[in-house]
Amino acid sequence: MTDLTPAATAAAAGTAGIKTPGTTPAKTPRGYLPGLAAVNFGVYLALLTPVLVSMAFKVQHISESTEAATGNLGLIMGVGALFALIANPLAGRLSDRTTSRWGMRRPWILGGSIVGLGGFVLIGAATSVWVVLIAWCLVQTAMNAVLAAANATLPDQVPVSGRGKVSGIVGLTTPLGILAGNFLVSFLSDDFARFVVPAVIALVLAVLFVLVLKDRRLAQPPAQRFTVGQFFGSFVFNPAKHPDFGWTWLTKFLIMFGYAGIATFLPFYLTEKFALDEQAAIGIILIANLASMVAMAISGPVGGILSDRIGKRRPFVAIAGVIMVVGLVILALAPDVTTVVVAQAIIGLGAGSFLSVDLALATQVLPNPDDTAKDLGVLNIANALPQSIAPAIAPAIIAFGATTALGGYTVYYLFGALVSLAGAVLVYRIKGVK
């Protein structure tokens, strides 16, 4: 296997950090794993805290009624997720073509973090739903550019045999970011601080990562100019030519719909079904996410390490999806807040295994090693799209559910469970990975 450590690359190419397309490293550079975990933690802290907690209450504070708040939240989250859908693969593709002397990925990681902080400041200070909407679109664009560039360093820096372990550890940053965000929100009483403090932490961690990252550089500028066709090509792939990549995309989309796509309305679910006030709901969400994090802390690293050792990815994804389905059903039918906490723990147990293996599986089915960030960005559409579609269709499903004996939010969570189950089944359509 070709040694692509900075020293070896410098010896071979004469310039430290030059990227050799189509090759993989022999050893993960020291400091890379904690740095990657830190920048992911920062992004999820800043981005998921509003998705799961603070945005719902921000919108409620500036909306005329509870009914208006539900519609406004769906609009903001849905449109914002569309911007994330576009930004992730586009930024990934542009980072693949970046010829900066500072590296391919670092300019996007640092620049996106700075722009994202500006967007969070606007949201915190906003008194209009439209200002929040515009600023949230800016935030989604910037922070997803950070994610695209940061996670594209994985195949740049880590050999295939170690990607399950790295993916598992990085996967833990999602629940840790959620938990830390809930913790911060419980101590921050005003909207401005709830948005800006996590964003400042994200920027600091991004700076630390770019300082330790031994980023690769293109040996020479791309031969072809970036055309309009390539722009639109940043968001698509040929599923007939690359069926494994297509099934990986669909599996990720379906399971993430159940995990992330429906989580935005949990604050409203708690306040409506269990008659909790804002602070009580935040407290329950904090406890629930703590339970989820503990479960993910167990299943995430174990799933990633076992996946590397056994040499199989699909069974871990399938089992993870089924476990999440069980948790979603329990959440939907929860008779009290204690059951909500238990349900979140079960969902976390499944999500930990899924997140630990999903990225490792994805790097083994990428269509083109020269377009790593672009292809990972296309795959990350499966992360962003559920967060757009779910809030967009949520009001209709909740309204329909309200006419049944189950109730609106119960029907919504059961729908998410059904979608996740489909993802767990379809993972076995992937043939090129065991």
C-alpha positions as CSV (number, residue, x, y, z in Angstrom):
1,M,0.0,0.0,0.0
2,T,1.3,3.4,-0.9
3,D,2.6,5.5,2.0
4,L,0.9,8.9,1.8
5,T,2.1,10.4,5.0
6,P,3.4,13.9,4.6
7,A,7.0,12.9,4.8
8,A,6.7,10.1,2.2
9,T,4.6,12.3,-0.1
10,A,7.2,15.0,0.1
11,A,10.0,12.6,-0.8
12,A,8.0,11.3,-3.7
13,A,6.6,14.5,-5.1
14,G,9.1,17.0,-3.8
15,T,6.4,19.1,-2.0
16,A,4.9,18.2,1.4
17,G,1.1,17.6,1.3
18,I,0.7,17.1,-2.4
19,K,-2.3,14.9,-3.1
20,T,-1.9,11.8,-5.2
21,P,-5.3,11.0,-6.7
22,G,-6.7,7.4,-6.3
23,T,-4.4,6.4,-3.5
24,T,-5.0,5.8,0.2
25,P,-2.7,6.5,3.2
26,A,-0.8,3.8,5.1
27,K,-1.2,5.4,8.5
28,T,-3.4,8.0,10.1
29,P,-1.4,11.1,11.0
30,R,-1.0,11.9,14.7
31,G,-3.6,14.4,16.0
32,Y,-5.9,13.9,13.0
33,L,-8.6,11.8,14.7
34,P,-9.1,14.1,17.8
35,G,-9.0,17.1,15.4
36,L,-11.7,15.7,13.1
37,A,-13.8,14.7,16.1
38,A,-13.5,18.2,17.5
39,V,-14.6,20.0,14.4
40,N,-17.5,17.6,13.9
41,F,-18.5,18.1,17.5
42,G,-18.4,21.9,17.1
43,V,-20.5,21.9,13.9
44,Y,-23.1,19.6,15.5
45,L,-23.1,21.6,18.7
46,A,-23.9,24.8,16.7
47,L,-26.2,23.3,14.1
48,L,-28.2,20.6,16.0
49,T,-28.9,22.7,19.1
50,P,-31.3,24.9,17.1
51,V,-32.7,22.0,15.2
52,L,-33.6,20.0,18.4
53,V,-34.2,22.7,21.0
54,S,-33.6,26.4,20.6
55,M,-35.1,27.1,17.2
56,A,-38.5,25.9,18.2
57,F,-38.6,28.2,21.2
58,K,-37.1,31.1,19.2
59,V,-39.8,30.7,16.6
60,Q,-42.5,30.4,19.3
61,H,-41.3,33.7,20.9
62,I,-41.6,35.6,17.7
63,S,-44.8,33.9,16.3
64,E,-48.4,35.1,16.9
65,S,-49.7,31.7,18.1
66,T,-48.7,28.1,18.7
67,E,-50.4,27.1,15.4
68,A,-48.4,29.8,13.6
69,A,-45.2,28.7,15.3
70,T,-45.6,25.1,14.0
71,G,-45.9,26.3,10.4
72,N,-43.1,28.9,10.8
73,L,-40.8,26.2,12.2
74,G,-41.6,23.9,9.4
75,L,-40.9,26.6,6.8
76,I,-37.6,27.7,8.4
77,M,-36.2,24.2,8.8
78,G,-37.5,22.9,5.5
79,V,-36.0,25.8,3.4
80,G,-32.8,25.8,5.4
81,A,-32.3,22.1,4.8
82,L,-32.6,22.7,1.1
83,F,-29.7,25.1,1.3
84,A,-27.7,22.5,3.2
85,L,-28.6,20.0,0.5
86,I,-27.0,22.3,-2.1
87,A,-24.1,23.5,-0.1
88,N,-22.7,20.2,1.0
89,P,-21.9,18.6,-2.3
90,L,-21.1,21.9,-4.0
91,A,-18.6,22.9,-1.3
92,G,-17.2,19.4,-1.4
93,R,-16.7,19.5,-5.2
94,L,-15.1,23.0,-5.0
95,S,-12.8,21.8,-2.2
96,D,-11.7,18.9,-4.5
97,R,-10.6,21.6,-7.0
98,T,-9.1,24.0,-4.5
99,T,-5.4,24.8,-5.2
100,S,-4.7,27.0,-2.2
101,R,-1.2,26.8,-0.9
102,W,-3.0,26.4,2.5
103,G,-4.5,23.1,1.3
104,M,-7.7,21.7,-0.3
105,R,-9.9,21.6,2.8
106,R,-8.7,24.1,5.4
107,P,-9.9,27.2,3.6
108,W,-13.5,25.8,3.5
109,I,-13.4,24.6,7.1
110,L,-12.2,28.0,8.6
111,G,-14.2,30.2,6.2
112,G,-17.4,28.3,6.7
113,S,-17.1,28.5,10.5
114,I,-16.6,32.3,10.4
115,V,-19.6,32.9,8.1
116,G,-21.7,30.5,10.2
117,L,-21.0,32.5,13.3
118,G,-22.3,35.6,11.6
119,G,-25.5,33.8,10.7
120,F,-26.1,32.7,14.2
121,V,-25.6,36.2,15.5
122,L,-28.4,37.4,13.1
123,I,-30.7,34.6,14.3
124,G,-30.1,35.4,17.9
125,A,-30.9,39.1,17.4
126,A,-33.9,38.6,15.0
127,T,-37.4,39.7,15.8
128,S,-38.9,38.6,12.5
129,V,-39.5,35.1,11.2
130,W,-38.2,36.2,7.8
131,V,-34.9,37.3,9.2
132,V,-34.5,34.0,11.0
133,L,-35.3,32.2,7.8
134,I,-32.7,34.1,5.8
135,A,-30.0,33.7,8.5
136,W,-30.7,30.0,9.0
137,C,-30.2,29.5,5.2
138,L,-26.8,31.2,5.6
139,V,-25.9,29.1,8.6
140,Q,-26.9,25.9,6.8
141,T,-24.8,26.8,3.8
142,A,-21.7,27.7,5.8
143,M,-21.7,24.9,8.3
144,N,-22.4,22.2,5.7
145,A,-19.4,23.5,3.7
146,V,-17.4,22.9,6.9
147,L,-18.8,19.4,7.2
148,A,-18.2,18.6,3.5
149,A,-14.5,19.7,3.6
150,A,-13.8,18.2,7.1
151,N,-15.2,14.7,6.4
152,A,-13.6,14.6,2.9
153,T,-10.3,14.5,4.8
154,L,-11.2,11.0,6.0
155,P,-10.2,9.1,2.8
156,D,-7.3,11.6,2.4
157,Q,-5.9,10.7,5.9
158,V,-7.1,7.3,7.0
159,P,-6.5,3.8,5.5
160,V,-9.5,1.7,4.7
161,S,-8.8,-0.8,7.5
162,G,-9.1,2.0,10.1
163,R,-12.1,3.9,8.8
164,G,-14.6,2.0,10.9
165,K,-12.9,3.0,14.1
166,V,-12.5,6.6,13.0
167,S,-16.1,6.7,11.8
168,G,-17.3,5.3,15.1
169,I,-15.5,7.8,17.1
170,V,-16.5,10.7,14.9
171,G,-20.1,9.4,15.0
172,L,-20.1,10.0,18.8
173,T,-19.7,13.7,18.1
174,T,-23.4,13.9,17.0
175,P,-24.9,12.9,20.4
176,L,-22.2,14.7,22.3
177,G,-22.9,17.9,20.3
178,I,-26.6,17.5,21.0
179,L,-26.0,16.8,24.7
180,A,-23.7,19.8,25.1
181,G,-26.1,22.0,23.3
182,N,-29.0,21.0,25.5
183,F,-26.8,21.6,28.6
184,L,-25.8,25.1,27.4
185,V,-29.4,26.0,26.5
186,S,-30.6,24.9,30.0
187,F,-28.2,27.6,31.5
188,L,-28.8,30.3,28.8
189,S,-32.1,32.1,29.3
190,D,-32.1,34.4,26.2
191,D,-32.3,33.5,22.5
192,F,-29.1,35.5,21.5
193,A,-26.8,33.5,23.8
194,R,-28.5,30.2,22.9
195,F,-27.4,30.6,19.3
196,V,-24.1,32.5,19.5
197,V,-22.3,30.7,22.3
198,P,-22.4,27.2,20.5
199,A,-21.3,29.0,17.3
200,V,-18.3,30.6,19.0
201,I,-17.3,27.2,20.4
202,A,-17.6,25.7,16.9
203,L,-15.3,28.4,15.4
204,V,-12.6,27.8,18.1
205,L,-12.6,24.0,17.4
206,A,-12.5,24.6,13.7
207,V,-9.4,26.8,14.1
208,L,-7.7,24.0,16.2
209,F,-8.4,21.4,13.5
210,V,-7.0,23.5,10.7
211,L,-3.9,24.1,12.7
212,V,-3.2,20.3,13.2
213,L,-4.5,19.1,9.9
214,K,-1.7,18.1,7.5
215,D,-3.9,19.0,4.5
216,R,-3.3,17.7,1.0
217,R,-2.7,20.0,-1.9
218,L,-3.4,19.4,-5.6
219,A,-0.2,18.7,-7.5
220,Q,-1.5,21.0,-10.3
221,P,-4.7,22.9,-11.0
222,P,-7.6,20.9,-12.5
223,A,-7.3,20.5,-16.3
224,Q,-11.0,21.4,-16.9
225,R,-12.7,24.6,-15.8
226,F,-15.6,24.5,-13.4
227,T,-18.6,24.6,-15.8
228,V,-22.3,25.0,-15.3
229,G,-22.6,21.3,-16.1
230,Q,-20.2,20.4,-13.4
231,F,-22.1,22.7,-11.0
232,F,-25.3,20.7,-11.5
233,G,-23.3,17.5,-11.6
234,S,-22.3,18.3,-8.0
235,F,-25.7,17.2,-6.9
236,V,-26.2,14.0,-8.9
237,F,-24.7,10.7,-9.7
238,N,-25.5,7.8,-12.1
239,P,-27.3,5.1,-10.0
240,A,-27.3,2.7,-13.0
241,K,-23.5,3.0,-13.3
242,H,-22.9,3.0,-9.5
243,P,-25.8,1.1,-8.0
244,D,-24.0,0.4,-4.7
245,F,-23.6,4.1,-4.2
246,G,-27.2,4.6,-5.0
247,W,-28.5,2.1,-2.5
248,T,-26.1,3.5,0.1
249,W,-27.6,7.0,-0.5
250,L,-31.2,5.7,-0.3
251,T,-30.5,3.7,2.9
252,K,-28.9,6.7,4.6
253,F,-31.8,8.9,3.5
254,L,-34.5,6.6,5.0
255,I,-32.8,5.9,8.3
256,M,-31.8,9.6,8.8
257,F,-35.4,10.5,8.2
258,G,-36.3,8.5,11.2
259,Y,-33.4,9.8,13.3
260,A,-32.9,13.4,12.4
261,G,-35.8,14.4,10.2
262,I,-38.5,14.2,12.8
263,A,-36.6,15.3,15.9
264,T,-37.3,19.0,15.3
265,F,-40.8,18.8,16.8
266,L,-39.9,17.0,20.0
267,P,-40.2,20.3,22.1
268,F,-43.7,20.8,20.7
269,Y,-44.6,17.1,21.4
270,L,-43.5,17.4,25.0
271,T,-45.3,20.7,25.7
272,E,-48.5,19.6,24.0
273,K,-48.9,16.0,25.0
274,F,-47.5,16.3,28.6
275,A,-48.4,19.9,29.3
276,L,-44.8,20.9,30.1
277,D,-43.6,24.5,30.1
278,E,-40.5,25.6,28.2
279,Q,-37.9,25.0,30.9
280,A,-39.4,21.7,31.9
281,A,-39.4,20.6,28.3
282,I,-35.7,21.6,27.9
283,G,-34.9,19.6,31.1
284,I,-36.6,16.5,29.7
285,I,-34.8,16.9,26.4
286,L,-31.5,17.2,28.2
287,I,-32.1,14.0,30.2
288,A,-33.4,12.2,27.1
289,N,-30.3,13.2,25.1
290,L,-28.1,12.1,27.9
291,A,-29.6,8.7,27.8
292,S,-29.2,8.6,24.1
293,M,-25.6,9.7,24.3
294,V,-24.8,7.0,26.8
295,A,-26.3,4.4,24.5
296,M,-24.5,5.8,21.5
297,A,-21.2,5.8,23.5
298,I,-21.7,2.1,23.9
299,S,-22.9,1.1,20.4
300,G,-20.9,3.5,18.4
301,P,-17.3,2.5,19.0
302,V,-18.3,-1.2,19.5
303,G,-20.1,-1.2,16.2
304,G,-17.2,0.5,14.3
305,I,-14.5,-1.7,15.8
306,L,-16.5,-5.0,15.3
307,S,-17.3,-3.9,11.7
308,D,-13.6,-3.5,11.0
309,R,-12.7,-6.8,12.7
310,I,-15.4,-8.9,11.1
311,G,-15.1,-7.1,7.8
312,K,-18.8,-6.5,7.4
313,R,-20.8,-3.3,7.3
314,R,-24.4,-4.1,6.2
315,P,-25.5,-6.2,9.2
316,F,-24.6,-3.3,11.5
317,V,-26.6,-0.9,9.5
318,A,-29.6,-3.2,9.3
319,I,-29.7,-4.0,13.0
320,A,-29.2,-0.3,13.8
321,G,-32.2,0.6,11.7
322,V,-34.4,-2.0,13.4
323,I,-33.4,-0.8,16.9
324,M,-34.2,2.7,15.9
325,V,-37.6,1.6,14.7
326,V,-38.4,0.1,18.0
327,G,-37.4,3.3,19.8
328,L,-39.5,5.5,17.5
329,V,-42.6,3.3,18.1
330,I,-42.1,3.5,21.9
331,L,-41.6,7.3,21.6
332,A,-44.8,7.6,19.5
333,L,-46.9,5.7,22.1
334,A,-45.2,7.0,25.3
335,P,-47.6,7.4,28.1
336,D,-45.2,9.6,30.2
337,V,-42.0,11.5,30.0
338,T,-40.0,8.6,31.6
339,T,-40.9,6.4,28.6
340,V,-39.8,9.3,26.3
341,V,-36.4,9.1,27.9
342,V,-36.2,5.3,27.5
343,A,-37.3,5.6,23.9
344,Q,-34.5,8.1,23.2
345,A,-32.0,5.8,24.7
346,I,-33.1,2.9,22.4
347,I,-33.0,5.2,19.4
348,G,-29.5,6.3,20.4
349,L,-28.4,2.7,20.7
350,G,-29.4,2.1,17.1
351,A,-28.1,5.4,15.9
352,G,-24.7,4.8,17.4
353,S,-24.2,1.7,15.4
354,F,-25.5,3.2,12.3
355,L,-23.4,6.4,12.4
356,S,-20.3,4.4,13.3
357,V,-20.5,2.2,10.2
358,D,-22.3,4.4,7.7
359,L,-19.4,6.7,6.8
360,A,-17.0,3.7,6.6
361,L,-19.4,1.9,4.3
362,A,-19.8,5.0,2.1
363,T,-16.1,5.5,1.6
364,Q,-16.0,2.0,0.1
365,V,-18.6,2.7,-2.6
366,L,-17.5,6.1,-3.8
367,P,-17.7,6.3,-7.6
368,N,-14.6,8.4,-8.2
369,P,-11.5,8.7,-6.0
370,D,-10.6,12.0,-7.6
371,D,-14.0,13.5,-6.5
372,T,-14.0,12.3,-3.0
373,A,-15.5,15.4,-1.4
374,K,-18.0,15.9,-4.2
375,D,-19.3,12.3,-3.8
376,L,-19.4,12.5,0.0
377,G,-21.3,15.7,-0.5
378,V,-23.9,14.0,-2.7
379,L,-24.2,11.3,0.0
380,N,-24.7,14.0,2.6
381,I,-27.7,15.1,0.7
382,A,-29.3,12.1,2.3
383,N,-28.5,13.8,5.7
384,A,-29.9,17.1,4.7
385,L,-32.9,16.2,2.6
386,P,-34.9,14.4,5.4
387,Q,-34.5,17.6,7.4
388,S,-36.2,19.5,4.6
389,I,-38.9,17.0,3.6
390,A,-39.9,16.0,7.2
391,P,-40.7,19.6,8.4
392,A,-42.4,20.4,5.1
393,I,-44.8,17.4,5.4
394,A,-45.0,17.5,9.2
395,P,-47.9,19.9,9.5
396,A,-50.1,17.8,7.1
397,I,-49.2,14.5,8.9
398,I,-49.7,16.1,12.3
399,A,-53.0,17.6,11.3
400,F,-54.2,14.3,9.9
401,G,-53.0,12.5,13.0
402,A,-55.0,15.0,15.2
403,T,-58.2,13.7,13.6
404,T,-57.4,10.1,14.8
405,A,-57.5,8.6,18.2
406,L,-53.7,8.4,18.3
407,G,-53.0,12.1,18.0
408,G,-50.9,14.2,15.6
409,Y,-47.4,13.8,16.9
410,T,-47.9,10.0,17.6
411,V,-48.8,9.5,13.9
412,Y,-45.8,11.5,12.9
413,Y,-43.4,9.4,14.9
414,L,-45.0,6.2,13.7
415,F,-44.5,7.4,10.1
416,G,-40.8,8.0,10.8
417,A,-40.5,4.5,12.2
418,L,-41.9,3.0,9.0
419,V,-39.5,5.0,6.8
420,S,-36.5,3.9,8.9
421,L,-37.6,0.3,8.7
422,A,-37.5,0.6,4.9
423,G,-33.9,1.8,5.1
424,A,-32.9,-1.1,7.3
425,V,-34.2,-3.6,4.7
426,L,-32.8,-1.9,1.7
427,V,-29.2,-1.9,2.9
428,Y,-28.9,-5.5,1.6
429,R,-29.3,-4.2,-1.9
430,I,-25.7,-3.0,-1.6
431,K,-23.7,-5.8,-3.2
432,G,-20.1,-4.5,-3.3
433,V,-19.7,-4.4,0.5
434,K,-20.4,-7.2,2.9
